[in-house]
Amino acid sequence: MYFSSTAVFLAEVIKLFVTLVVIFCQCGNLREFVLYLFNNWFTNPMAAIKLSVPSVLYVIQNNLVYVAMTHLESTTFQVCTN
C-alpha cells in the first residue's frame, strides 16, 4: 500500500523533471538554461505566482481523485468522473 499524496507528489516531480529536460534541450547549453530559469522565475515573480495557483489546485484535485478511488466502487467512480 502507498500514500496517495506520495503518488501525486512523485508524479508532479517527474513532470517537473521532464519539463526541465525539454527546456534544457531547447536552450542548448547550461548557461542559457540557467539564464532562462533565472529570468522567468526571479525577475518576474508575479508570473510564477499566477502559474502556481492552478498548479496547487491541480495537485489538490489529484489527491481527491485518489481518495475517491479508495472509497468508491470502481463502477461508481467511473460513472462519477465522466
Secondary structure, 3 states (H helix, E strand, C coil): CCCHHHHHHHHHHHHHHHHHHHHHHHHCCHHHHHHHHHHHHCCCHHHHHHHHHHHHHHHHHHHHHHHHHHHCCHHHHHHHHC
